[in-house]
Amino acid sequence: MSGTGPRESIFPTRMALTNTKLRLKSAQTGHSLLAKKRDALTTRFRAILRKVDEAKRKMGRVMQLASFSLAEVTYATGDISYLVQEQAKSASFKVKAKQENVSGVVLPAFEVDRAPGTDFNLTGLGRGGQQVLRAKEVYAKAVETLVELASLQTAFMILDEVIRATNRRVNAIEHVVIPRLENTISYITSELDEMDREEFFRLKKVQGKKKRDAEAAEALKKALEQADIIPESLSLEHAGGGGDLLSSKDEDVIF
């Protein structure tokens, strides 16, 4: 019996065979679509991975410059943290979030919205004004780089999880679902073929028996004809027949 691998417990009928073939076709189509989705996500994942590496290197350089700038400000003007806290009225940077769809996967993307103007116009007015301005620009660049890195890192983590789930689905369909359906189809086909052979053998036996009965009846008829023997059924027919039905009158008939 074919289909000896794992298969579904199903009664072998032609309707079950048709339904199983449709399920196999759907599984193959789903496998193809998931494989294409996996390839698209993997391509985007690798592109984001390169951007994450570049953003981290850029973040390291920017933070190094920011630390040097802060050291210059501290050397030129002293501690200005209390001045910054007093003059801070509103946020200079705002982060906006948007969504990007990649093969059905929603990836968040963050953008920096820098407010015009500044609340630190008087900081460093006595001394160290250039150092304060330079430090402010360097830290602004650091914030923008940090937001960019956060956006890339978030998309990286989401894509990593989705690709793993998609790979598990593709492998499950390829190595479990499709072989099981193929084994089920092989089993149903073999059983239907066996039933067809049994039906053909039965019909052949019935036809042979009818042929033998016909030959026996024909031989009996010829034997009776040669012996001039009238069958009992024929004799009874001749004995009871021959009357005129119109001449006989039935009591139940009125006319």
Residue pairs with C-beta under 8 A, 6 or more apart in sequence:
1 187
1 190
1 191
2 186
2 187
2 189
2 190
3 183
3 184
3 185
3 186
3 187
3 188
3 189
3 190
4 183
5 179
5 180
5 183
6 179
6 180
6 183
7 180
7 183
7 184
7 186
7 187
8 20
8 180
8 181
8 184
10 16
10 20
10 184
10 188
12 187
12 188
12 191
12 192
12 195
13 188
13 192
14 192
16 188
17 185
17 188
17 189
17 192
20 181
20 184
20 185
20 188
21 185
23 181
24 178
24 181
24 182
24 185
27 173
27 177
27 178
27 181
28 178
30 173
31 170
31 173
31 174
31 178
34 166
34 169
34 170
34 173
35 170
37 103
37 104
37 166
38 163
38 166
38 167
38 170
40 102
40 103
41 102
41 103
41 105
41 159
41 162
41 163
41 166
42 163
44 102
44 103
44 159
45 156
45 159
45 160
45 163
48 152
48 155
48 156
48 159
49 156
51 152
52 149
52 152
52 153
52 156
55 145
55 148
55 149
55 152
56 149
58 145
59 142
59 145
59 146
59 149
62 138
62 141
62 142
62 145
63 142
65 138
66 135
66 138
66 139
66 142
69 131
69 134
69 135
69 138
69 139
70 135
70 139
72 128
72 131
72 134
72 135
73 80
73 124
73 128
73 131
73 132
73 135
74 80
76 124
76 127
76 128
76 131
77 124
77 126
77 127
77 128
77 131
77 132
80 123
80 124
80 132
83 120
83 122
83 123
84 120
84 123
87 119
87 120
87 122
87 123
88 119
88 120
89 119
90 115
90 119
91 115
92 114
92 115
92 118
92 119
92 140
93 112
93 113
93 114
93 115
93 140
93 143
94 112
94 113
94 114
94 115
95 110
95 111
95 112
95 113
95 147
96 110
96 111
96 112
96 113
97 108
97 109
97 110
97 111
98 108
98 109
98 111
99 106
99 107
99 108
99 109
100 106
100 107
100 108
100 109
100 155
101 107
102 159
105 158
105 159
105 162
107 154
107 155
107 158
107 159
108 151
108 154
108 155
108 158
109 151
109 155
110 147
110 148
110 150
110 151
110 154
111 147
111 151
112 143
112 144
112 147
112 148
114 140
114 144
118 136
120 132
120 136
123 132
124 130
124 131
124 132
124 133
224 231
